[in-house]
């Protein structure tokens, strides 16, 4: 009996300023599609329709529209930057399709036409700052790519830092993909922050880390670089010394010590080699396709409304562990891990949440707990309010 075929759009930039992230995501999506198409338990095949927007914002909506209207895709696995996600969502909503988004982002969004499998601020920035503020100090240097992710994570981080009695000594942005970072390094040297929050993306992040390694080799107590989006792929092309000592918060690292991840890596080894370090980008896309396929199997259709009902009514096994998706916000509950990078380009996890954290994309429920734990005294608590609470 011939298996039914469902086309799905794979929409990631595999060229352009953050091409490495896009290639990781395509590899993850294709690994899941290969598994599903080879498994006898699925009475259908997935047919990938791959498109490369090349990191150009104007291409995303056009390619998404083409995938839906001309290629028959009802599901789009893709977009990396919040800029591109926000350009694609109106197209998705217009045509009644579903976007599967697997990257960390800044929150303050929830669409019935999206499934958010990436971490939002209460699952990355808040746990990271819980660790950083008391251990390293409360004077932050913030640097980010000049678009929504950089702006919004910087804004939330500034308001958290100031509400907790700290200060932002500098808040700087560079164009997406820019590798001109010498002025940032000079200012770090001048301002002497307690830590550097890096919201840079792609080549900008790698270039900054390489330049910072030269500076910190001359400092007695170099401030750590901390991030919510730094992964193994950002360290690949760096010298061993430049790779090491950075702190990142993520629901997935290659070194995650769990049965789910060991099984996942064993399955990926024949396709990608046993030495490949799998990343959050790879896993986000893989998980998106995997959950979609399980939902299609349960629903016996790829109709987005039926898929939404299935996806928000049960848990799914993933490399990150069991994942459930909230019925109201369509965000995944995820377990944050904090890791420190090594000279080999791995992250050694040294702190994990006790379990998965329910997503709080608007910081309605989790902000008060964070402030209660991190404000230094009652005077601070009564003298500061956060503008992130609307």
HELIX and SHEET records of a PDB file:
HELIX    1   1 UNK A   19  UNK A   38  1                                  20    
HELIX    2   2 UNK A   57  UNK A   69  1                                  13    
HELIX    3   3 UNK A   82  UNK A   95  1                                  14    
HELIX    4   4 UNK A  121  UNK A  123  5                                   3    
HELIX    5   5 UNK A  125  UNK A  136  1                                  12    
HELIX    6   6 UNK A  148  UNK A  163  1                                  16    
HELIX    7   7 UNK A  182  UNK A  191  1                                  10    
HELIX    8   8 UNK A  203  UNK A  216  1                                  14    
HELIX    9   9 UNK A  232  UNK A  234  5                                   3    
HELIX   10  10 UNK A  240  UNK A  243  1                                   4    
HELIX   11  11 UNK A  259  UNK A  272  1                                  14    
HELIX   12  12 UNK A  280  UNK A  299  1                                  20    
HELIX   13  13 UNK A  304  UNK A  311  1                                   8    
HELIX   14  14 UNK A  367  UNK A  374  1                                   8    
HELIX   15  15 UNK A  378  UNK A  383  1                                   6    
SHEET    1   A 5 UNK A  44  UNK A  51  0                                        
SHEET    2   A 5 UNK A   4  UNK A  11  1                                        
SHEET    3   A 5 UNK A  75  UNK A  78  1                                        
SHEET    4   A 5 UNK A  98  UNK A 101  1                                        
SHEET    5   A 5 UNK A 114  UNK A 116  1                                        
SHEET    1   B 7 UNK A 167  UNK A 174  0                                        
SHEET    2   B 7 UNK A 139  UNK A 145  1                                        
SHEET    3   B 7 UNK A 195  UNK A 199  1                                        
SHEET    4   B 7 UNK A 224  UNK A 227  1                                        
SHEET    5   B 7 UNK A 247  UNK A 250  1                                        
SHEET    6   B 7 UNK A 337  UNK A 341 -1                                        
SHEET    7   B 7 UNK A 347  UNK A 352 -1                                        
SHEET    1   C 2 UNK A 315  UNK A 318  0                                        
SHEET    2   C 2 UNK A 321  UNK A 324 -1                                        
END                                                                             
